[in-house]
């Protein structure tokens, strides 16, 4: 099993776009027992990847409870780096 942050990046690279909620739903079967698989920690991992130029924000929407949901997508540089450094 790869580290959670690697799994987050591989997941986001495998879809068109994803929010922290999408990542949690997708990774819960395998990483559900990890304490770091919670909304604030996953959002932080996504924001760090954005700050490191691996991801771009693709859109925003308000969730059912009025919370802001940020969607991210992997850019060309991010795809290259993920494929180069995170092996399956």
C-alpha distances in whole Angstrom, upper triangle without the diagonal:
4,7,9,11,10,9,12,14,12,14,17,17,17,20,23,23,21,22,20,21,20,16,16,17,15,12,13,12,9,9,13,13,12,16,15,15,18,21,22,19,18,21,21,18,20,23,22,20,24,26,24,25,22,23,26,27,29,30,31,32,33,31,33,33,35,32,31,28,27,25,24,23,22,25,26,25,21,20,21,20,16,17,18,15,12,11,9
4,6,8,6,6,10,11,10,12,15,15,16,18,22,21,19,20,18,20,19,15,15,17,15,12,14,14,10,10,14,14,12,15,14,14,17,20,20,17,16,19,19,15,17,20,18,17,21,22,20,22,19,20,23,25,26,28,29,30,32,30,32,33,33,30,29,26,25,23,21,21,19,22,22,21,18,17,18,16,13,14,15,12,9,9,8
4,6,5,6,9,10,11,12,15,15,17,19,22,21,19,19,17,19,18,14,14,17,15,12,14,15,11,10,13,13,10,13,11,11,15,17,17,14,13,16,15,12,15,17,16,15,18,20,18,20,17,18,22,23,25,27,27,29,30,28,31,31,31,28,27,24,23,22,20,20,19,21,23,21,18,18,19,16,13,15,16,13,10,11,11
4,5,5,6,9,10,10,12,14,15,17,20,18,16,16,13,15,14,11,11,13,12,9,11,13,10,7,10,11,8,10,8,8,11,13,14,11,9,13,13,10,12,15,14,13,17,18,17,19,16,17,20,21,22,24,24,25,26,25,27,27,28,24,23,21,20,19,17,18,17,20,22,21,17,17,19,17,14,16,17,14,12,13,13
4,5,5,6,9,10,11,12,14,16,18,17,14,14,12,15,14,11,12,15,13,11,13,16,13,11,14,14,11,13,9,10,12,13,13,10,8,11,10,7,9,12,10,10,13,15,14,15,13,13,17,18,20,22,22,24,25,24,27,27,27,23,22,19,18,17,15,15,14,17,19,17,14,15,17,14,11,14,15,12,10,13,13
4,5,5,6,9,10,11,12,15,17,16,15,16,14,17,16,12,14,16,14,11,14,16,13,12,15,16,14,16,13,13,15,16,17,14,12,14,14,10,11,14,13,11,14,16,14,15,12,14,17,19,20,23,24,26,27,26,29,29,30,26,24,21,20,18,15,15,13,16,17,16,12,13,14,11,8,11,12,9,7,9,10
4,5,5,6,9,10,10,13,16,15,13,14,13,14,13,9,11,13,10,8,11,12,10,9,12,14,12,15,12,11,14,15,16,14,11,14,14,11,12,15,15,13,16,18,17,18,14,14,18,19,20,22,23,24,26,24,27,27,28,25,23,20,19,17,15,15,14,17,18,18,14,14,16,14,10,12,14,12,9,10,9
4,6,5,6,9,10,11,14,12,10,11,9,11,10,7,9,11,9,8,11,13,12,10,13,15,13,14,11,10,12,12,14,11,8,10,11,8,8,12,12,10,13,15,15,15,12,12,15,15,17,18,19,21,22,21,24,24,25,21,20,17,15,13,11,12,11,15,17,16,13,13,16,14,11,13,15,14,11,13,13
4,5,5,6,9,10,13,11,10,12,11,14,12,9,12,14,12,11,15,17,15,14,17,19,16,18,14,13,15,15,16,14,11,12,12,9,8,12,11,8,11,14,12,12,9,9,12,14,15,18,19,21,23,23,26,27,26,23,21,18,15,13,11,10,8,12,13,13,9,9,12,10,7,10,12,11,9,11,12
4,6,5,6,9,12,12,11,14,14,15,13,10,13,14,11,11,14,15,14,14,17,19,17,19,17,15,17,18,19,17,13,15,16,13,12,15,15,12,14,17,16,15,12,12,15,17,17,20,21,23,25,24,27,28,28,25,23,20,18,15,13,11,10,13,14,14,10,9,12,11,7,8,11,11,8,9,9
4,5,5,7,10,10,9,11,11,12,10,7,10,11,8,8,12,13,12,12,15,18,16,18,16,13,16,15,17,16,12,14,16,13,11,15,16,13,15,18,17,17,13,12,15,15,16,18,19,20,22,21,24,25,26,23,21,17,16,13,11,10,10,14,15,16,12,11,14,14,10,12,15,14,11,13,11
4,5,6,8,7,6,9,10,12,9,7,11,12,10,11,14,16,16,15,17,20,18,20,17,15,16,15,17,15,12,12,14,11,9,13,14,11,12,15,15,14,10,9,11,12,12,14,16,18,20,20,22,24,24,21,19,15,13,10,8,7,7,10,13,14,10,10,13,13,10,12,15,15,13,15,14
4,6,8,8,9,12,14,15,13,11,15,15,13,13,17,18,17,18,20,23,21,23,20,18,20,19,20,18,15,16,17,14,12,15,15,12,13,16,15,14,10,9,12,13,13,16,19,21,23,23,26,28,27,24,22,18,16,13,10,7,6,9,10,11,8,7,10,11,8,9,12,13,11,13,13
4,7,9,10,13,14,16,12,11,14,14,11,13,16,17,16,17,19,22,21,23,21,18,20,20,22,20,17,18,19,17,15,18,18,15,16,20,19,17,14,13,15,16,15,17,20,21,24,23,26,28,28,25,23,19,17,14,12,10,9,12,13,15,12,10,13,14,11,11,15,15,13,13,12
4,5,7,11,13,14,10,10,14,13,11,13,16,17,18,18,20,23,22,24,21,19,20,19,21,20,16,17,19,17,14,17,19,16,16,20,19,18,14,12,13,14,12,14,17,18,21,20,23,25,25,23,20,17,15,11,10,8,9,12,14,16,13,11,15,16,13,14,18,18,16,17,16
4,7,11,14,15,12,12,16,16,14,16,19,21,21,21,23,26,25,26,24,21,22,20,22,21,18,17,20,18,15,17,19,16,15,19,19,17,14,12,12,12,9,12,14,16,19,19,22,24,24,22,19,16,14,10,9,6,8,10,13,15,13,12,16,17,15,16,19,20,19,20,19
4,7,10,12,9,10,14,14,13,15,18,20,20,20,21,24,23,24,21,18,19,16,18,18,14,14,16,15,12,14,16,14,13,17,17,15,13,10,9,9,7,9,11,13,16,16,19,21,20,18,16,12,10,6,5,5,8,10,13,16,13,13,17,17,15,17,20,21,19,21,20
4,7,8,6,7,10,10,10,12,15,17,18,17,18,21,20,20,18,15,15,13,15,15,11,11,14,13,10,12,15,13,13,16,17,16,14,11,11,10,9,10,11,12,14,14,17,18,18,16,13,10,8,5,5,7,9,13,16,17,14,14,18,18,16,18,21,21,19,21,20
4,5,5,6,9,10,11,12,14,17,18,17,17,20,18,18,16,13,12,10,12,12,9,8,11,11,9,11,14,13,13,16,17,17,15,12,12,10,10,9,9,10,12,11,14,15,15,12,10,6,6,4,6,9,12,15,19,20,16,17,21,20,18,21,23,23,20,23,22
4,5,5,6,9,10,11,12,15,16,14,14,17,15,15,12,9,9,6,8,9,6,5,9,9,8,10,13,12,13,16,17,17,16,13,14,12,13,13,12,12,13,12,15,15,15,12,11,8,8,8,9,12,14,17,21,21,17,18,22,21,18,21,24,22,20,22,22
4,5,5,6,9,10,10,14,15,14,13,16,15,15,13,10,9,7,10,11,8,9,12,13,11,14,16,16,17,20,21,21,19,16,17,15,15,14,13,12,12,10,12,13,14,11,11,8,9,9,11,14,16,20,23,24,21,21,25,24,21,23,26,25,22,24,23
4,5,5,6,9,10,13,14,14,13,17,16,17,15,12,11,10,13,13,10,11,14,13,12,15,17,16,17,20,21,21,18,15,16,14,14,14,13,13,14,12,14,16,17,14,14,10,11,9,10,12,14,18,21,22,19,19,22,22,19,21,24,23,20,22,20
4,5,5,6,8,11,12,11,11,14,13,14,12,9,10,9,12,11,8,9,12,11,10,13,15,14,15,18,19,19,16,14,15,15,15,16,16,16,17,15,18,19,19,16,15,12,12,10,10,12,13,17,20,20,17,17,20,19,16,18,21,20,17,19,18
4,5,5,6,9,10,9,8,11,11,12,10,6,7,7,11,10,8,10,13,12,12,15,17,16,18,21,21,22,19,17,19,18,18,18,17,17,18,15,17,17,19,16,16,13,14,13,14,16,17,21,24,24,20,20,24,22,19,21,24,22,19,21,19
4,6,5,8,10,10,9,13,13,14,13,10,10,10,14,14,11,13,16,15,15,18,20,19,21,24,24,24,21,19,21,19,19,19,18,18,18,15,16,18,19,17,17,14,15,14,15,17,18,22,25,26,22,22,25,24,21,23,26,24,21,22,20
4,6,7,9,9,10,13,14,16,14,11,12,13,16,15,12,14,17,15,15,18,20,18,20,23,23,23,20,18,20,19,19,19,19,19,20,18,19,21,22,20,20,16,16,15,15,15,17,20,23,23,20,19,22,22,18,19,23,21,18,19,17
4,6,6,6,7,10,10,13,11,8,11,12,15,13,11,14,16,14,14,18,19,17,20,22,22,23,20,18,21,20,21,21,21,22,22,20,22,22,24,21,21,18,18,16,16,17,17,21,23,24,20,19,22,21,17,19,22,20,16,17,15
4,5,5,4,8,9,11,11,8,10,12,15,14,12,15,17,16,17,20,21,20,22,25,25,26,23,22,24,23,23,23,23,23,23,20,21,21,23,21,21,19,19,18,19,20,21,25,27,27,23,23,26,25,21,23,25,23,20,20,18
4,6,6,9,11,14,14,11,13,16,19,17,15,19,21,19,20,23,24,23,25,28,28,28,25,24,26,26,26,26,26,26,26,23,24,25,27,25,25,22,23,21,21,22,23,27,28,29,25,24,27,26,22,23,26,24,20,20,17
4,6,8,9,13,13,11,14,16,19,17,15,18,20,18,19,22,22,21,24,27,26,27,24,23,26,26,26,27,27,27,28,25,26,27,29,26,26,23,23,22,22,22,22,26,27,27,24,23,25,24,20,21,23,21,17,17,15
4,6,6,9,9,7,11,13,16,13,12,16,17,15,17,20,20,19,22,24,24,25,22,22,24,24,25,26,26,26,26,24,25,25,27,24,24,22,22,21,20,21,21,25,27,27,23,23,25,23,19,21,23,21,17,18,16
4,6,8,9,7,9,12,15,13,13,16,18,16,18,21,21,21,24,26,26,27,25,24,26,25,26,26,26,25,25,22,23,23,25,23,23,21,22,21,21,23,24,27,29,29,26,25,28,26,23,25,27,24,21,21,19
4,6,9,8,10,14,16,14,14,18,18,17,20,22,23,23,26,27,27,29,27,26,28,28,29,29,28,28,28,25,26,25,27,25,25,23,24,24,24,26,26,30,32,31,27,28,30,28,24,26,28,25,22,23,21
4,5,6,9,12,13,11,11,15,15,14,17,19,19,20,23,24,24,26,24,23,26,25,27,28,27,27,27,24,25,25,27,24,24,22,22,22,22,24,24,27,29,29,25,25,27,25,22,24,26,23,20,21,20
4,6,7,11,11,9,11,14,14,14,16,18,18,20,22,23,24,26,24,24,26,25,27,27,26,26,25,23,24,23,25,22,22,21,22,22,22,24,25,28,31,30,26,27,29,26,24,26,28,25,22,24,23
4,6,9,9,6,7,11,10,10,13,15,15,16,18,20,20,22,20,20,22,22,24,24,23,24,23,22,23,22,23,20,20,19,19,19,19,21,21,25,27,26,22,24,26,23,21,23,25,22,19,21,21
4,7,9,7,6,10,11,10,12,15,15,16,18,20,21,22,20,19,21,20,22,22,21,21,21,19,21,20,21,18,18,16,17,17,17,19,20,23,26,25,22,22,25,23,20,23,24,22,19,21,20
4,6,6,6,9,10,11,12,14,16,17,18,20,21,23,21,20,21,20,21,21,19,19,19,16,18,17,18,15,16,14,15,16,17,20,21,24,27,27,23,24,27,25,22,25,27,25,22,24,23
4,6,5,6,8,10,11,12,14,15,16,18,20,21,20,18,18,17,18,18,16,16,15,13,15,14,15,12,12,10,12,13,14,17,19,22,26,25,22,23,26,24,22,25,27,25,23,25,25
4,6,5,6,9,10,10,12,14,15,16,18,20,19,17,18,17,19,18,16,17,16,15,17,16,16,12,12,12,12,14,15,18,20,23,26,25,22,24,26,24,22,26,27,25,23,26,26
4,5,5,6,9,10,11,12,14,15,17,19,17,16,18,17,20,20,18,19,19,18,20,19,19,16,15,14,14,15,15,18,19,22,25,23,20,22,24,22,20,23,24,22,20,23,23
4,5,5,6,9,10,11,12,14,15,17,15,14,15,15,17,17,16,17,18,16,19,19,19,15,14,12,12,12,12,14,15,19,22,21,17,19,22,19,17,20,22,20,18,20,20
4,5,5,6,9,10,10,12,14,15,14,12,13,12,14,14,13,15,15,15,18,17,17,13,11,10,9,10,10,13,15,17,21,20,17,19,22,20,18,22,23,21,20,23,23
4,5,5,6,9,10,10,12,14,14,13,14,13,16,17,16,18,18,18,21,20,19,16,14,13,11,13,12,15,16,18,21,20,17,19,22,19,18,21,23,20,19,22,23
4,5,5,6,9,10,11,13,11,11,13,13,16,17,17,19,20,20,23,22,22,18,17,15,13,13,11,13,13,16,19,17,14,16,18,16,14,18,19,17,15,19,19
4,5,5,6,9,10,11,9,8,9,10,12,14,14,16,18,18,21,21,20,17,14,12,10,9,8,10,10,13,16,15,12,14,17,15,13,17,19,17,16,19,20
4,5,5,6,9,10,10,8,9,9,13,14,14,16,18,19,22,22,20,17,14,12,10,11,9,12,12,14,17,16,13,16,18,16,16,19,21,19,18,22,23
4,5,5,6,9,9,9,11,12,15,17,17,20,22,22,26,25,24,20,18,16,13,14,12,13,13,14,17,15,12,15,17,14,14,18,19,17,16,20,22
4,5,5,6,5,6,9,11,14,16,17,20,22,23,26,26,25,21,19,16,13,13,10,10,9,11,13,11,9,12,13,11,11,14,15,14,14,17,19
4,5,5,6,4,6,8,11,13,15,18,20,21,25,25,23,20,17,15,12,11,8,9,9,10,13,11,9,12,15,13,13,17,18,17,17,20,22
4,5,8,8,9,11,14,16,17,21,23,24,27,27,25,22,19,18,14,14,12,13,12,12,15,13,11,15,16,14,15,19,19,18,18,22,24
4,6,8,10,13,16,19,20,23,25,26,30,30,28,25,22,20,17,16,13,13,12,11,13,10,9,13,13,11,12,16,16,14,16,19,22
4,6,7,11,13,16,18,22,25,26,30,30,28,25,22,20,16,15,12,11,9,8,10,7,7,11,12,10,12,15,15,15,16,20,22
4,7,10,13,16,18,21,24,25,28,29,28,24,21,19,15,14,10,9,6,6,8,6,4,7,9,8,8,12,13,12,13,16,18
4,7,9,12,14,18,20,21,25,26,24,21,18,15,12,10,6,6,4,6,9,9,6,9,11,11,11,14,15,15,15,18,20
4,6,9,12,15,18,20,24,25,23,20,16,14,10,9,6,5,6,6,10,11,9,11,14,14,14,17,19,19,19,22,23
4,6,8,12,15,16,20,21,19,16,13,11,7,6,4,6,9,10,13,14,13,15,18,18,17,20,22,22,21,24,25
4,7,11,14,16,19,21,19,17,13,11,8,5,5,6,9,10,14,15,14,15,18,19,18,21,23,24,23,25,26
4,7,11,13,16,18,16,14,11,8,6,5,7,9,13,14,18,19,18,19,22,23,22,24,27,27,26,28,28
4,7,10,13,14,12,10,7,6,5,6,9,12,16,17,21,22,20,22,25,25,24,27,29,29,28,30,30
4,6,10,11,9,8,6,5,7,8,12,15,18,20,24,25,23,24,28,28,27,29,32,31,30,32,32
4,7,8,5,5,5,6,9,11,15,18,22,24,27,29,26,27,31,31,29,32,34,34,32,34,34
4,5,5,5,6,6,10,12,15,19,22,25,28,30,27,28,31,31,29,32,34,33,31,33,32
4,6,7,9,10,14,15,19,22,26,28,32,33,30,31,35,34,32,35,37,37,34,36,35
4,6,9,11,14,17,20,24,27,30,33,34,31,32,36,35,33,36,38,37,35,37,36
4,7,9,13,15,19,22,26,28,32,33,30,32,35,34,33,35,38,37,35,37,37
4,6,10,13,16,20,23,25,29,30,27,29,32,31,29,32,35,33,32,34,34
4,6,10,13,17,20,22,26,26,24,26,29,28,27,30,32,31,30,32,32
4,6,10,13,17,19,23,24,21,22,26,25,24,26,29,28,26,29,29
4,7,10,13,16,19,20,18,19,23,22,21,24,26,25,24,27,27
4,7,10,13,17,18,15,16,20,20,18,21,24,23,22,24,24
4,7,9,13,14,12,13,16,16,15,17,20,20,19,21,22
4,6,10,11,9,10,13,14,13,15,18,18,17,19,20
4,7,8,6,6,10,10,9,11,14,15,14,16,17
4,6,5,6,9,10,10,12,14,15,16,18,20
4,5,5,6,9,10,11,12,14,15,17,19
4,5,5,6,9,10,11,12,14,16,19
4,5,5,6,8,10,10,11,14,16
4,6,5,6,8,10,10,12,14
4,6,5,6,9,10,12,14
4,5,5,6,8,11,14
4,5,5,5,8,10
4,6,6,7,9
4,6,7,11
4,6,10
4,7
4
